[in-house]
């Protein structure tokens, strides 16, 4: 739990450094995108420090293309 707190503290530090210059330049879209990516990164890193197994995005690609691959290999055999 202490590790997750460390992740949150570091995230807040990054936000504290990055957001004010964007606010001064009135970059609303950039602030939204930064916030979304920062939230995703914080959530994933929190899961990593809690030793939760995170599936690879390549696994989803494999699941999608496996039926096509099987059909193609059966046709070529």
C-alpha positions as CSV (number, residue, x, y, z in Angstrom):
1,X,0.0,0.0,0.0
2,X,2.9,2.3,0.7
3,X,4.1,1.8,-2.9
4,X,0.8,2.9,-4.3
5,X,0.9,6.0,-2.1
6,X,4.4,6.6,-3.6
7,X,3.0,6.3,-7.1
8,X,0.2,8.8,-6.2
9,X,2.6,11.3,-4.7
10,X,4.9,11.1,-7.8
11,X,1.9,11.5,-10.0
12,X,0.7,14.6,-8.1
13,X,4.2,16.0,-8.3
14,X,4.2,15.5,-12.1
15,X,0.8,17.2,-12.3
16,X,1.9,20.1,-10.1
17,X,4.8,20.7,-12.5
18,X,3.1,20.1,-15.9
19,X,-0.4,21.6,-15.5
20,X,0.3,25.3,-14.5
21,X,2.2,26.1,-17.7
22,X,-0.6,24.6,-19.8
23,X,-3.2,26.6,-17.9
24,X,-1.3,29.8,-18.5
25,X,-1.2,29.1,-22.3
26,X,-4.9,28.1,-22.2
27,X,-4.3,24.6,-23.6
28,X,-7.5,22.9,-22.6
29,X,-7.3,20.0,-25.0
30,X,-3.7,19.3,-24.0
31,X,-4.7,19.4,-20.3
32,X,-7.5,16.8,-21.0
33,X,-5.2,14.5,-22.9
34,X,-2.5,14.8,-20.3
35,X,-5.0,14.0,-17.6
36,X,-6.3,11.0,-19.4
37,X,-2.9,9.5,-20.1
38,X,-1.7,10.3,-16.6
39,X,-4.7,8.6,-15.1
40,X,-4.1,5.5,-17.2
41,X,-0.4,5.5,-16.4
42,X,-1.1,5.9,-12.7
43,X,-3.6,3.1,-12.7
44,X,-1.4,0.7,-14.6
45,X,1.7,1.5,-12.4
46,X,-0.4,1.0,-9.3
47,X,-1.4,-2.4,-10.5
48,X,2.2,-3.2,-11.3
49,X,3.5,-2.3,-7.8
50,X,0.6,-4.4,-6.3
51,X,1.9,-7.4,-8.4
52,X,-1.2,-7.7,-10.5
53,X,-0.7,-9.5,-13.7
54,X,-1.5,-7.1,-16.6
55,X,-2.2,-8.8,-19.9
56,X,-0.2,-7.7,-22.9
57,X,-2.0,-5.9,-25.7
58,X,-0.5,-8.4,-28.1
59,X,-2.6,-11.1,-26.4
60,X,-5.8,-9.4,-27.7
61,X,-4.4,-9.3,-31.2
62,X,-3.5,-13.0,-30.9
63,X,-7.1,-13.8,-29.8
64,X,-8.6,-11.9,-32.7
65,X,-6.3,-13.3,-35.4
66,X,-6.1,-16.9,-34.2
67,X,-9.3,-18.2,-36.0
68,X,-8.1,-16.6,-39.3
69,X,-4.7,-18.2,-38.8
70,X,-6.2,-21.6,-38.1
71,X,-8.3,-21.4,-41.2
72,X,-5.4,-20.3,-43.4
73,X,-3.1,-23.0,-42.1
74,X,-5.8,-25.7,-42.6
75,X,-6.3,-24.5,-46.2
76,X,-2.5,-24.5,-46.9
77,X,-2.0,-28.0,-45.4
